[in-house]
Amino acid sequence: MVDQAPPSQQGTFWVRTLAKGVSTVGAVVASLCGIFVLISFSAKCIAMGIYMVCAGVCVLMLEATFLFLFLDLGKWLDSKSDSIRHWQKMALYFALCIPSPMICGSATAWVGSLGFLMAGMAYMVLTIGPKGDGHSRGGPGSVPYGRQMDDLSVA
């Protein structure tokens, strides 16, 4: 059965808060690394530095909407960011971490991409969700076919 809770309410409170915190820190790290990547002589690295800064600001707009409430766009973002499913955010953050180290290849581009990768992994935990204790899913040690241990007599 599919869980019908809104996307912003799926998962426990501390996991959702951790995912938002990791995503916010990852966006700040990626933006700072993007600024350092901008200080380069290569056109590819300069383009990837601009990309990392813009991507970091976009992630901040999704995760830390309180920073943008002074804009007209901020209230709209606040209402829409909670309706985005966790798997969609996970896919977005994993996609954001790919281009910059592949095109530029500098160490700061790799570190900045790790910020997006951490954010994607935090939302992957929310996407996978809780897994049961083994007994409820028929794992090792569970009672076969719902019978009690008293019913398992050898004839």
C-alpha positions in Angstrom: 0.0 0.0 0.0 1.3 3.4 -0.9 1.7 6.0 1.8 -0.7 8.9 1.2 1.1 11.4 3.4 2.2 14.7 1.8 5.8 14.6 0.7 6.9 17.1 3.3 5.5 14.8 6.1 7.0 11.4 4.9 9.8 10.1 7.2 10.5 10.9 10.8 11.1 14.5 11.9 14.8 14.1 12.6 15.5 12.5 9.3 13.7 15.3 7.4 15.5 17.9 9.4 18.8 16.2 8.9 18.2 16.0 5.1 17.3 19.7 5.0 20.4 20.6 7.1 22.7 18.5 5.0 21.3 19.9 1.8 21.7 23.5 3.0 25.3 22.9 4.1 26.0 21.1 0.9 24.6 24.0 -1.1 26.8 26.5 0.8 29.9 24.3 0.3 29.2 23.9 -3.4 28.7 27.7 -3.8 31.9 28.5 -1.9 33.8 25.9 -4.0 32.3 27.4 -7.1 33.7 30.8 -6.2 37.1 29.2 -5.8 36.7 27.4 -9.2 36.0 30.7 -10.8 39.5 31.8 -10.0 41.0 29.9 -13.0 42.6 30.4 -16.4 40.4 27.8 -18.1 37.2 28.7 -19.7 35.7 25.3 -18.8 36.5 25.8 -15.1 35.1 29.4 -15.1 31.8 28.1 -16.6 31.6 25.3 -14.1 32.3 27.8 -11.3 29.3 29.8 -12.4 27.3 26.6 -12.7 28.2 25.6 -9.1 27.3 29.0 -7.6 24.0 29.1 -9.5 23.2 25.5 -8.6 24.0 26.1 -4.9 21.7 29.1 -4.8 18.9 27.0 -6.4 19.3 24.3 -3.8 19.2 27.0 -1.1 16.0 28.3 -2.6 14.5 24.8 -2.3 15.8 23.9 1.1 16.2 27.2 3.0 13.2 29.1 1.7 13.3 31.5 4.8 16.3 33.1 3.2 14.2 34.3 0.2 11.0 35.3 1.9 11.8 39.0 1.3 11.3 38.4 -2.4 7.9 37.9 -4.1 9.3 34.6 -5.3 10.0 33.5 -1.7 6.4 32.9 -0.7 5.7 30.9 -3.8 8.9 28.9 -3.3 7.9 28.2 0.3 4.6 26.7 -0.8 6.0 24.7 -3.7 9.1 23.3 -2.1 7.2 21.2 0.3 5.2 19.6 -2.5 8.3 18.2 -4.2 8.7 14.5 -3.5 11.9 13.2 -1.9 12.9 11.0 -4.8 12.6 14.1 -7.1 15.0 16.1 -4.9 17.3 13.1 -4.7 17.4 12.8 -8.5 18.0 16.6 -8.8 20.9 16.6 -6.3 22.5 13.6 -7.9 22.2 15.2 -11.3 23.7 18.4 -10.0 26.9 16.7 -8.8 27.9 15.2 -12.1 28.9 18.0 -14.6 31.4 20.1 -12.7 34.0 17.5 -11.8 33.7 15.8 -15.2 34.2 19.0 -17.1 36.6 21.0 -14.9 38.3 18.2 -12.9 39.9 20.5 -10.2 39.9 19.4 -6.6 37.6 22.2 -5.5 35.1 21.1 -8.2 35.2 17.6 -6.7 34.7 18.9 -3.2 31.8 21.2 -4.3 30.1 18.2 -6.0 30.4 16.2 -2.8 28.1 18.8 -1.2 25.4 18.0 -3.7 26.1 14.3 -3.4 25.7 14.4 0.4 22.3 16.2 -0.1 21.2 13.5 -2.6 22.2 10.7 -0.2 20.3 12.4 2.6 17.2 12.4 0.5 17.9 8.8 -0.6 17.5 7.8 3.0 14.1 9.5 3.0 13.1 7.9 -0.3 14.0 4.4 0.8 12.2 4.9 4.2 12.1 2.6 7.2 12.5 -1.1 6.5 10.9 -3.3 9.2 12.5 -5.5 11.8 12.7 -8.7 9.8 9.9 -10.5 11.6 7.2 -8.4 10.0 8.7 -9.0 6.5 9.3 -12.7 6.7 13.1 -12.5 7.2 15.3 -15.0 8.9 13.8 -16.0 12.3 10.3 -15.1 11.4 7.4 -17.5 12.0 6.5 -19.2 8.7 3.0 -18.4 7.3 1.9 -16.6 10.4 1.8 -19.7 12.6 2.8 -19.6 16.2 5.7 -21.6 17.6 3.3 -23.8 19.6 1.7 -24.9 16.3 5.0 -26.2 14.9 4.9 -29.7 16.4 6.6 -32.5 14.6 4.2 -35.4 13.9 
